[in-house]
Amino acid sequence: MQLRNNLNNESIAHMPPVDMEDMLNRLQCKDLVIKLLGDFVGCYNDFIDEIMQAIWIGSLKDLKESTHKLKGVLANLSITNACNKCITLHENAESLKQEESMSLVYEIKQELDKVKLFYTSGNSLFS
């Protein structure tokens, strides 16, 4: 199976979970960045649950809607690796087997767990 993905997996493996420079440049407000990331860290599992439910019941429509919604949030928050994986799931939803879709969801969740760790790690940016 060939997945559409324009990025070299090795080149994205070493990127931080959030492109803070990009996000700060776009929003121009550190307090807003902190609030948006904090809000997302508190609810990202709801997005994951919604996507997993769509996969489990076999609803391509719900899967496409859920992945589209999540990839928009991830792009706006400059969460690049997870966003790219979400794009891959969204663009290949029709051709992926259930196990392959779930594997991508687990990869997305791992990336989002990294974001949570990054946010809660005591980084001086968030104090």
PEJOPE-V124314 format. One record per helix or strand. SS is the DSSP state (2 for helix, 1 for strand). FROM is the first residue (numbers start at 1). TO is the last residue. Records with the same first field share a line. If there is no record, write none. Layout:
BEGIN
SS = FROM-TO ; FROM-TO
END
This chain:
BEGIN
2 = 9-12 ; 20-27 ; 30-57 ; 60-76 ; 80-92 ; 98-120 ; 124-126
END
